[in-house]
Amino acid sequence: VWKLKFMKKKNLFELLALKETVSSNKYIQKLKPLKEEKIKIINILEQLNALKENKNLNKDLSGWELKSASNIEKKIFDQISLAETRIRNLETEINYLEKKFLDHEIRKKRSLEKSALINKTAYLENEKKEDEELQALRKA
């Protein structure tokens, strides 16, 4: 029973700030794997570009070897194109999630500021009431 006396009741804005914290954490959890995937694809893209640069055309090639080299080169270019497209899509999605995260963080900050203002006002009112009670006791 004595714990109930000392437990502070949360105001609406503290609860809103808590809700915004949960929402922003959800976006952070979604962002982490996307950023990791982007890093992996960038590494793969670098390897593909290195393969593209390492073509040796100075050798005499037979028809089959030339056709095989051409097919391999085409596959490398296709994979490079695919990787670049995926990176662009990931960047778009990451930017969207970061914007949503920041929106929730801004709302959380505003809620915390309003909560602090309400708590300060309540504290000042409580102090004023205690002063008035003390003055009344002194007069009596």
OpenMM code with the backbone's topology and positions (N, CA, C; nanometers):
from openmm import Vec3, app, unit

residues = "VAL TRP LYS LEU LYS PHE MET LYS LYS LYS ASN LEU PHE GLU LEU LEU ALA LEU LYS GLU THR VAL SER SER ASN LYS TYR ILE GLN LYS LEU LYS PRO LEU LYS GLU GLU LYS ILE LYS ILE ILE ASN ILE LEU GLU GLN LEU ASN ALA LEU LYS GLU ASN LYS ASN LEU ASN LYS ASP LEU SER GLY TRP GLU LEU LYS SER ALA SER ASN ILE GLU LYS LYS ILE PHE ASP GLN ILE SER LEU ALA GLU THR ARG ILE ARG ASN LEU GLU THR GLU ILE ASN TYR LEU GLU LYS LYS PHE LEU ASP HIS GLU ILE ARG LYS LYS ARG SER LEU GLU LYS SER ALA LEU ILE ASN LYS THR ALA TYR LEU GLU ASN GLU LYS LYS GLU ASP GLU GLU LEU GLN ALA LEU ARG LYS ALA".split()
positions = [
    Vec3(0.0832, -0.1194, 0.0000),
    Vec3(0.0000, 0.0000, 0.0000),
    Vec3(0.0873, 0.1254, 0.0000),
    Vec3(0.1971, 0.1237, 0.0744),
    Vec3(0.2806, 0.2433, 0.0802),
    Vec3(0.3460, 0.2730, -0.0530),
    Vec3(0.3668, 0.1690, -0.1379),
    Vec3(0.4257, 0.1924, -0.2699),
    Vec3(0.3327, 0.2750, -0.3573),
    Vec3(0.2031, 0.2534, -0.3436),
    Vec3(0.1072, 0.3273, -0.4248),
    Vec3(0.1139, 0.4762, -0.3963),
    Vec3(0.1430, 0.5117, -0.2721),
    Vec3(0.1508, 0.6526, -0.2352),
    Vec3(0.2665, 0.7227, -0.3067),
    Vec3(0.3758, 0.6504, -0.3261),
    Vec3(0.4942, 0.7117, -0.3845),
    Vec3(0.5063, 0.6898, -0.5349),
    Vec3(0.4226, 0.6049, -0.5897),
    Vec3(0.4285, 0.5827, -0.7351),
    Vec3(0.3761, 0.7049, -0.8077),
    Vec3(0.4509, 0.7481, -0.9042),
    Vec3(0.4135, 0.8662, -0.9806),
    Vec3(0.3246, 0.8243, -1.0966),
    Vec3(0.2124, 0.8890, -1.1076),
    Vec3(0.1225, 0.8595, -1.2195),
    Vec3(0.1782, 0.9280, -1.3443),
    Vec3(0.1888, 0.8517, -1.4499),
    Vec3(0.2425, 0.9071, -1.5741),
    Vec3(0.1354, 0.9902, -1.6438),
    Vec3(0.1777, 1.1043, -1.6937),
    Vec3(0.0821, 1.1863, -1.7679),
    Vec3(0.0739, 1.1379, -1.9126),
    Vec3(-0.0211, 1.1914, -1.9838),
    Vec3(-0.0491, 1.1488, -2.1207),
    Vec3(0.0736, 1.1637, -2.2112),
    Vec3(0.1478, 1.2719, -2.1946),
    Vec3(0.2615, 1.2970, -2.2832),
    Vec3(0.3779, 1.2019, -2.2561),
    Vec3(0.3941, 1.1581, -2.1309),
    Vec3(0.4958, 1.0567, -2.1030),
    Vec3(0.4604, 0.9256, -2.1720),
    Vec3(0.3322, 0.8924, -2.1703),
    Vec3(0.2871, 0.7703, -2.2375),
    Vec3(0.3039, 0.7817, -2.3891),
    Vec3(0.2748, 0.9000, -2.4439),
    Vec3(0.2951, 0.9214, -2.5876),
    Vec3(0.4432, 0.9093, -2.6243),
    Vec3(0.5305, 0.9625, -2.5394),
    Vec3(0.6746, 0.9531, -2.5637),
    Vec3(0.7189, 0.8069, -2.5617),
    Vec3(0.6623, 0.7308, -2.4711),
    Vec3(0.6950, 0.5882, -2.4648),
    Vec3(0.6486, 0.5164, -2.5915),
    Vec3(0.5299, 0.5501, -2.6379),
    Vec3(0.4772, 0.4905, -2.7616),
    Vec3(0.5672, 0.5253, -2.8800),
    Vec3(0.6112, 0.6502, -2.8882),
    Vec3(0.6990, 0.6922, -2.9973),
    Vec3(0.8351, 0.6225, -2.9895),
    Vec3(0.8832, 0.5974, -2.8685),
    Vec3(1.0091, 0.5250, -2.8512),
    Vec3(0.9968, 0.3839, -2.9074),
    Vec3(0.8856, 0.3186, -2.8763),
    Vec3(0.8632, 0.1834, -2.9278),
    Vec3(0.8568, 0.1858, -3.0809),
    Vec3(0.7857, 0.2840, -3.1360),
    Vec3(0.7742, 0.2941, -3.2823),
    Vec3(0.9099, 0.3196, -3.3470),
    Vec3(0.9880, 0.4095, -3.2912),
    Vec3(1.1184, 0.4396, -3.3510),
    Vec3(1.2122, 0.3194, -3.3396),
    Vec3(1.1997, 0.2426, -3.2320),
    Vec3(1.2826, 0.1221, -3.2184),
    Vec3(1.2483, 0.0181, -3.3247),
    Vec3(1.1214, 0.0117, -3.3633),
    Vec3(1.0812, -0.0806, -3.4694),
    Vec3(1.1509, -0.0440, -3.6005),
    Vec3(1.1600, 0.0858, -3.6285),
    Vec3(1.2260, 0.1280, -3.7523),
    Vec3(1.3758, 0.1001, -3.7471),
    Vec3(1.4361, 0.1175, -3.6319),
    Vec3(1.5794, 0.0880, -3.6169),
    Vec3(1.6044, -0.0604, -3.6431),
    Vec3(1.5154, -0.1457, -3.5913),
    Vec3(1.5316, -0.2896, -3.6129),
    Vec3(1.5166, -0.3264, -3.7600),
    Vec3(1.4333, -0.2532, -3.8331),
    Vec3(1.4181, -0.2796, -3.9758),
    Vec3(1.5380, -0.2267, -4.0548),
    Vec3(1.5974, -0.1188, -4.0073),
    Vec3(1.7087, -0.0555, -4.0787),
    Vec3(1.8374, -0.1379, -4.0754),
    Vec3(1.8653, -0.1994, -3.9639),
    Vec3(1.9935, -0.2676, -3.9474),
    Vec3(2.0178, -0.3752, -4.0542),
    Vec3(1.9241, -0.4688, -4.0765),
    Vec3(1.9516, -0.5699, -4.1803),
    Vec3(1.9621, -0.5110, -4.3212),
    Vec3(1.8868, -0.4036, -4.3480),
    Vec3(1.8955, -0.3417, -4.4810),
    Vec3(2.0332, -0.2807, -4.5042),
    Vec3(2.0862, -0.2150, -4.4023),
    Vec3(2.2196, -0.1559, -4.4155),
    Vec3(2.3261, -0.2638, -4.4316),
    Vec3(2.3098, -0.3751, -4.3584),
    Vec3(2.4049, -0.4860, -4.3728),
    Vec3(2.3982, -0.5454, -4.5136),
    Vec3(2.2756, -0.5603, -4.5657),
    Vec3(2.2593, -0.6136, -4.7013),
    Vec3(2.3227, -0.5200, -4.8041),
    Vec3(2.3064, -0.3902, -4.7842),
    Vec3(2.3647, -0.2929, -4.8771),
    Vec3(2.5169, -0.3049, -4.8782),
    Vec3(2.5765, -0.3209, -4.7622),
    Vec3(2.7221, -0.3358, -4.7538),
    Vec3(2.7673, -0.4616, -4.8271),
    Vec3(2.6944, -0.5719, -4.8085),
    Vec3(2.7300, -0.6972, -4.8766),
    Vec3(2.7207, -0.6815, -5.0282),
    Vec3(2.6150, -0.6163, -5.0750),
    Vec3(2.5974, -0.5995, -5.2195),
    Vec3(2.7049, -0.5067, -5.2765),
    Vec3(2.7426, -0.4053, -5.2025),
    Vec3(2.8503, -0.3160, -5.2477),
    Vec3(2.9803, -0.3951, -5.2626),
    Vec3(3.0062, -0.4846, -5.1664),
    Vec3(3.1277, -0.5679, -5.1761),
    Vec3(3.1214, -0.6589, -5.2984),
    Vec3(3.0056, -0.7171, -5.3220),
    Vec3(2.9888, -0.8032, -5.4399),
    Vec3(3.0080, -0.7218, -5.5681),
    Vec3(2.9530, -0.6015, -5.5697),
    Vec3(2.9662, -0.5147, -5.6868),
    Vec3(3.1128, -0.4813, -5.7145),
    Vec3(3.1884, -0.4573, -5.6086),
    Vec3(3.3316, -0.4304, -5.6257),
    Vec3(3.4029, -0.5514, -5.6867),
    Vec3(3.3657, -0.6707, -5.6397),
    Vec3(3.4269, -0.7922, -5.6947),
    Vec3(3.3894, -0.8107, -5.8422),
    Vec3(3.2633, -0.7836, -5.8756),
    Vec3(3.2198, -0.7952, -6.0152),
    Vec3(3.2930, -0.6952, -6.1041),
    Vec3(3.3092, -0.5736, -6.0542),
    Vec3(3.3824, -0.4726, -6.1322),
    Vec3(3.5282, -0.5136, -6.1506),
    Vec3(3.5859, -0.5772, -6.0475),
    Vec3(3.7238, -0.6253, -6.0596),
    Vec3(3.7318, -0.7353, -6.1654),
    Vec3(3.6323, -0.8238, -6.1698),
    Vec3(3.6285, -0.9283, -6.2727),
    Vec3(3.6164, -0.8670, -6.4117),
    Vec3(3.5327, -0.7642, -6.4216),
    Vec3(3.5117, -0.6979, -6.5507),
    Vec3(3.6422, -0.6355, -6.6007),
    Vec3(3.7207, -0.5801, -6.5098),
    Vec3(3.8453, -0.5137, -6.5467),
    Vec3(3.9559, -0.6134, -6.5812),
    Vec3(3.9456, -0.7353, -6.5304),
    Vec3(4.0530, -0.8335, -6.5478),
    Vec3(4.0352, -0.9212, -6.6709),
    Vec3(3.9768, -0.8697, -6.7740),
    Vec3(3.9614, -0.9512, -6.8939),
    Vec3(4.0903, -0.9427, -6.9772),
    Vec3(4.1328, -1.0559, -7.0274),
    Vec3(4.2565, -1.0629, -7.1052),
    Vec3(4.2210, -1.0875, -7.2511),
    Vec3(4.2316, -0.9842, -7.3315),
    Vec3(4.2001, -0.9969, -7.4731),
    Vec3(4.3245, -1.0123, -7.5584),
    Vec3(4.4407, -1.0155, -7.4964),
    Vec3(4.5646, -1.0232, -7.5732),
    Vec3(4.5939, -1.1630, -7.6246),
    Vec3(4.5252, -1.2632, -7.5706),
    Vec3(4.5504, -1.4013, -7.6125),
    Vec3(4.4778, -1.4317, -7.7425),
    Vec3(4.5315, -1.5306, -7.8129),
    Vec3(4.4592, -1.5828, -7.9289),
    Vec3(4.3543, -1.6808, -7.8768),
    Vec3(4.2287, -1.6556, -7.9087),
    Vec3(4.1205, -1.7394, -7.8591),
    Vec3(4.0535, -1.8125, -7.9747),
    Vec3(4.0138, -1.9363, -7.9473),
    Vec3(3.9375, -2.0104, -8.0475),
    Vec3(3.7929, -1.9608, -8.0445),
    Vec3(3.7148, -2.0081, -8.1360),
    Vec3(3.5751, -1.9671, -8.1429),
    Vec3(3.4974, -2.0016, -8.0169),
    Vec3(3.5182, -2.1242, -7.9661),
    Vec3(3.4469, -2.1658, -7.8452),
    Vec3(3.4900, -2.0831, -7.7250),
    Vec3(3.6184, -2.0593, -7.7145),
    Vec3(3.6702, -1.9804, -7.6025),
    Vec3(3.6190, -1.8364, -7.6099),
    Vec3(3.6127, -1.7821, -7.7282),
    Vec3(3.5609, -1.6470, -7.7465),
    Vec3(3.4137, -1.6395, -7.7084),
    Vec3(3.3354, -1.7394, -7.7514),
    Vec3(3.1939, -1.7423, -7.7172),
    Vec3(3.1750, -1.7584, -7.5661),
    Vec3(3.2530, -1.8449, -7.5053),
    Vec3(3.2462, -1.8672, -7.3616),
    Vec3(3.2822, -1.7390, -7.2855),
    Vec3(3.3886, -1.6721, -7.3291),
    Vec3(3.4299, -1.5467, -7.2644),
    Vec3(3.3207, -1.4411, -7.2803),
    Vec3(3.2574, -1.4381, -7.3955),
    Vec3(3.1497, -1.3430, -7.4206),
    Vec3(3.0306, -1.3692, -7.3283),
    Vec3(2.9959, -1.4975, -7.3137),
    Vec3(2.8849, -1.5323, -7.2229),
    Vec3(2.9160, -1.4952, -7.0785),
    Vec3(3.0383, -1.5214, -7.0368),
    Vec3(3.0788, -1.4877, -6.8998),
    Vec3(3.0734, -1.3366, -6.8796),
    Vec3(3.1237, -1.2628, -6.9790),
    Vec3(3.1219, -1.1166, -6.9698),
    Vec3(2.9787, -1.0641, -6.9629),
    Vec3(2.8881, -1.1223, -7.0413),
    Vec3(2.7479, -1.0816, -7.0395),
    Vec3(2.6862, -1.1076, -6.9019),
    Vec3(2.7190, -1.2232, -6.8443),
    Vec3(2.6659, -1.2562, -6.7105),
    Vec3(2.7196, -1.1593, -6.6059),
    Vec3(2.8457, -1.1226, -6.6182),
    Vec3(2.9038, -1.0259, -6.5242),
    Vec3(2.8310, -0.8927, -6.5354),
    Vec3(2.8079, -0.8453, -6.6583),
    Vec3(2.7377, -0.7184, -6.6766),
    Vec3(2.5941, -0.7257, -6.6227),
    Vec3(2.5280, -0.8395, -6.6442),
    Vec3(2.3921, -0.8570, -6.5910),
    Vec3(2.3923, -0.8512, -6.4382),
    Vec3(2.4891, -0.9167, -6.3763),
    Vec3(2.4974, -0.9166, -6.2301),
    Vec3(2.5304, -0.7769, -6.1768),
    Vec3(2.6164, -0.7045, -6.2487),
    Vec3(2.6483, -0.5671, -6.2081),
    Vec3(2.5221, -0.4812, -6.2129),
    Vec3(2.4468, -0.4944, -6.3200),
    Vec3(2.3229, -0.4184, -6.3347),
    Vec3(2.2240, -0.4532, -6.2238),
    Vec3(2.2120, -0.5814, -6.1950),
    Vec3(2.1218, -0.6270, -6.0892),
    Vec3(2.1650, -0.5716, -5.9535),
    Vec3(2.2946, -0.5755, -5.9254),
    Vec3(2.3462, -0.5259, -5.7974),
    Vec3(2.3236, -0.3755, -5.7843),
    Vec3(2.3477, -0.3003, -5.8914),
    Vec3(2.3267, -0.1555, -5.8863),
    Vec3(2.1795, -0.1215, -5.8632),
    Vec3(2.0904, -0.1964, -5.9270),
    Vec3(1.9470, -0.1742, -5.9072),
    Vec3(1.9076, -0.2039, -5.7621),
    Vec3(1.9593, -0.3139, -5.7084),
    Vec3(1.9272, -0.3499, -5.5703),
    Vec3(1.9798, -0.2449, -5.4734),
    Vec3(2.0984, -0.1924, -5.4989),
    Vec3(2.1548, -0.0888, -5.4113),
    Vec3(2.0661, 0.0359, -5.4141),
    Vec3(2.0210, 0.0759, -5.5323),
    Vec3(1.9320, 0.1930, -5.5417),
    Vec3(1.8028, 0.1693, -5.4639),
    Vec3(1.7453, 0.0498, -5.4792),
    Vec3(1.6214, 0.0181, -5.4069),
    Vec3(1.6436, 0.0177, -5.2554),
    Vec3(1.7568, -0.0383, -5.2124),
    Vec3(1.7881, -0.0390, -5.0689),
    Vec3(1.8066, 0.1028, -5.0163),
    Vec3(1.8752, 0.1876, -5.0931),
    Vec3(1.8947, 0.3265, -5.0499),
    Vec3(1.7609, 0.3980, -5.0349),
    Vec3(1.6692, 0.3744, -5.1276),
    Vec3(1.5365, 0.4358, -5.1191),
    Vec3(1.4645, 0.3883, -4.9938),
    Vec3(1.4678, 0.2587, -4.9694),
    Vec3(1.3999, 0.2040, -4.8523),
    Vec3(1.4648, 0.2508, -4.7222),
    Vec3(1.5970, 0.2558, -4.7201),
    Vec3(1.6686, 0.3029, -4.6015),
    Vec3(1.6345, 0.4487, -4.5745),
    Vec3(1.6323, 0.5325, -4.6781),
    Vec3(1.5971, 0.6739, -4.6598),
    Vec3(1.4560, 0.6887, -4.6044),
    Vec3(1.3624, 0.6084, -4.6558),
    Vec3(1.2245, 0.6134, -4.6076),
    Vec3(1.2172, 0.5747, -4.4598),
    Vec3(1.2844, 0.4658, -4.4220),
    Vec3(1.2804, 0.4207, -4.2825),
    Vec3(1.3501, 0.5204, -4.1896),
    Vec3(1.4585, 0.5807, -4.2362),
    Vec3(1.5268, 0.6813, -4.1538),
    Vec3(1.4381, 0.8041, -4.1332),
    Vec3(1.3640, 0.8420, -4.2364),
    Vec3(1.2715, 0.9555, -4.2235),
    Vec3(1.1624, 0.9234, -4.1224),
    Vec3(1.1066, 0.8032, -4.1321),
    Vec3(1.0036, 0.7621, -4.0365),
    Vec3(1.0594, 0.7587, -3.8943),
    Vec3(1.1808, 0.7072, -3.8798),
    Vec3(1.2460, 0.7033, -3.7489),
    Vec3(1.2602, 0.8439, -3.6920),
    Vec3(1.3077, 0.9366, -3.7750),
    Vec3(1.3253, 1.0745, -3.7285),
    Vec3(1.1922, 1.1407, -3.6929),
    Vec3(1.0874, 1.1102, -3.7700),
    Vec3(0.9551, 1.1634, -3.7367),
    Vec3(0.9125, 1.1192, -3.5974),
    Vec3(0.9322, 0.9914, -3.5662),
    Vec3(0.8945, 0.9408, -3.4341),
    Vec3(0.9832, 1.0005, -3.3252),
    Vec3(1.1102, 1.0202, -3.3544),
    Vec3(1.1999, 1.0800, -3.2560),
    Vec3(1.1602, 1.2253, -3.2267),
    Vec3(1.1192, 1.2985, -3.3293),
    Vec3(1.0746, 1.4371, -3.3097),
    Vec3(0.9481, 1.4399, -3.2242),
    Vec3(0.8534, 1.3505, -3.2557),
    Vec3(0.7308, 1.3437, -3.1751),
    Vec3(0.7620, 1.3060, -3.0307),
    Vec3(0.8554, 1.2145, -3.0131),
    Vec3(0.8953, 1.1736, -2.8780),
    Vec3(0.9538, 1.2927, -2.8019),
    Vec3(1.0397, 1.3684, -2.8678),
    Vec3(1.1022, 1.4844, -2.8032),
    Vec3(0.9968, 1.5872, -2.7632),
    Vec3(0.9009, 1.6130, -2.8526),
    Vec3(0.7947, 1.7086, -2.8203),
    Vec3(0.7111, 1.6594, -2.7027),
    Vec3(0.6797, 1.5317, -2.7016),
    Vec3(0.6002, 1.4760, -2.5915),
    Vec3(0.6749, 1.4866, -2.4599),
    Vec3(0.8047, 1.4598, -2.4630),
    Vec3(0.8839, 1.4711, -2.3408),
    Vec3(0.8907, 1.6153, -2.2918),
    Vec3(0.9006, 1.7097, -2.3860),
    Vec3(0.9028, 1.8505, -2.3465),
    Vec3(0.7705, 1.8916, -2.2828),
    Vec3(0.6604, 1.8494, -2.3441),
    Vec3(0.5284, 1.8815, -2.2872),
    Vec3(0.5093, 1.8133, -2.1530),
    Vec3(0.5578, 1.6921, -2.1400),
    Vec3(0.5483, 1.6194, -2.0138),
    Vec3(0.6267, 1.6917, -1.9047),
    Vec3(0.7460, 1.7360, -1.9386),
    Vec3(0.8280, 1.8090, -1.8417),
    Vec3(0.7591, 1.9385, -1.7990),
    Vec3(0.6962, 2.0056, -1.8962),
    Vec3(0.6234, 2.1286, -1.8643),
    Vec3(0.5065, 2.1001, -1.7693),
    Vec3(0.4330, 1.9931, -1.7972),
    Vec3(0.3203, 1.9562, -1.7104),
    Vec3(0.3702, 1.9197, -1.5710),
    Vec3(0.4787, 1.8434, -1.5641),
    Vec3(0.5344, 1.8048, -1.4338),
    Vec3(0.5827, 1.9267, -1.3565),
    Vec3(0.6446, 2.0215, -1.4263),
    Vec3(0.6927, 2.1431, -1.3601),
    Vec3(0.5753, 2.2257, -1.3085),
    Vec3(0.4707, 2.2372, -1.3913),
    Vec3(0.3519, 2.3117, -1.3505),
    Vec3(0.2863, 2.2464, -1.2287),
    Vec3(0.2748, 2.1149, -1.2312),
    Vec3(0.2157, 2.0428, -1.1183),
    Vec3(0.3005, 2.0614, -0.9933),
    Vec3(0.4325, 2.0582, -1.0098),
    Vec3(0.5220, 2.0775, -0.8959),
    Vec3(0.5055, 2.2169, -0.8370),
    Vec3(0.4983, 2.3189, -0.9246),
    Vec3(0.4821, 2.4559, -0.8769),
    Vec3(0.3471, 2.4750, -0.8067),
    Vec3(0.2421, 2.4138, -0.8626),
    Vec3(0.1115, 2.4225, -0.7985),
    Vec3(0.1129, 2.3551, -0.6620),
    Vec3(0.1797, 2.2431, -0.6536),
    Vec3(0.1909, 2.1718, -0.5269),
    Vec3(0.2680, 2.2551, -0.4246),
    Vec3(0.3771, 2.3168, -0.4697),
    Vec3(0.4554, 2.4045, -0.3809),
    Vec3(0.3703, 2.5219, -0.3320),
    Vec3(0.2931, 2.5808, -0.4234),
    Vec3(0.2080, 2.6943, -0.3884),
    Vec3(0.1029, 2.6519, -0.2854),
    Vec3(0.0448, 2.5350, -0.3078),
    Vec3(-0.0562, 2.4846, -0.2146),
    Vec3(0.0050, 2.4608, -0.0766),
    Vec3(0.1253, 2.4030, -0.0739),
    Vec3(0.1931, 2.3790, 0.0540),
    Vec3(0.2264, 2.5097, 0.1242),
    Vec3(0.2687, 2.6114, 0.0486),
    Vec3(0.2975, 2.7422, 0.1072),
    Vec3(0.1711, 2.8042, 0.1664),
    Vec3(0.0593, 2.7932, 0.0935),
    Vec3(-0.0672, 2.8479, 0.1432),
    Vec3(-0.1126, 2.7763, 0.2698),
    Vec3(-0.0954, 2.6435, 0.2745),
    Vec3(-0.1309, 2.5676, 0.3943),
    Vec3(-0.0420, 2.6078, 0.5114),
    Vec3(0.0862, 2.6293, 0.4836),
    Vec3(0.1796, 2.6711, 0.5871),
    Vec3(0.1428, 2.8097, 0.6389),
    Vec3(0.1057, 2.9008, 0.5486),
    Vec3(0.0639, 3.0345, 0.5902),
    Vec3(-0.0627, 3.0278, 0.6760),
    Vec3(-0.1563, 2.9393, 0.6353),
    Vec3(-0.2812, 2.9247, 0.7127),
    Vec3(-0.2534, 2.8706, 0.8511),
    Vec3(-0.1592, 2.7762, 0.8625),
    Vec3(-0.1239, 2.7203, 0.9928),
    Vec3(-0.0540, 2.8259, 1.0796),
    Vec3(0.0264, 2.9095, 1.0193),
    Vec3(0.0963, 3.0138, 1.0946),
    Vec3(-0.0035, 3.1173, 1.1506),
    Vec3(-0.1054, 3.1479, 1.0700),
    Vec3(-0.2072, 3.2457, 1.1130),
    Vec3(-0.2918, 3.1904, 1.2262),
    Vec3(-0.3147, 3.0584, 1.2244),
    Vec3(-0.4015, 2.9973, 1.3239),
    Vec3(-0.3306, 2.9720, 1.4523),
] * unit.nanometer
topology = app.Topology()
chain = topology.addChain("A")
for resn in residues:
    res = topology.addResidue(resn, chain)
    for name in ("N", "CA", "C"):
        topology.addAtom(name, app.Element.getBySymbol(name[0]), res)
